[in-house]
Amino acid sequence: QVQLVESGGGLVQPGGSLRLSCAASGNIFSIYPIGWYRQAPGKQRELVAAITSSGVTNYADPVKGRFTISGDNAKNTVYLQMNSLKPEDTAVYYCNARNPLRSALIGWGQGTQVTVSS
């Protein structure tokens, strides 16, 4: 079974940028489409962005124009480039398969913390 590890989070000021990485232990292509999700304190986990194996992308309204999802199959990695960060982007970010059966099998790991604050 594919395992996923998120990294790249940190503390940044409003307007700053971060690039998150989702590294797979197996063939990441096999679990596409893949999404980045986030969960803020006291809130439900929500989808932020998704990408298909053919490169089609979709974004949640709050991050459109600011975030970019991309994949590098040769590196078994999916990225989330986050620009113009806002305090409301503060959350734990996770990656996982969009297919609920696959995502349940893979499970939700620790994620990576993104904190946007001055």
Order of alpha helices (4+ residues) and beta strands (2+ residues): beta-beta-beta-beta-beta-beta-beta-beta-beta-alpha-beta
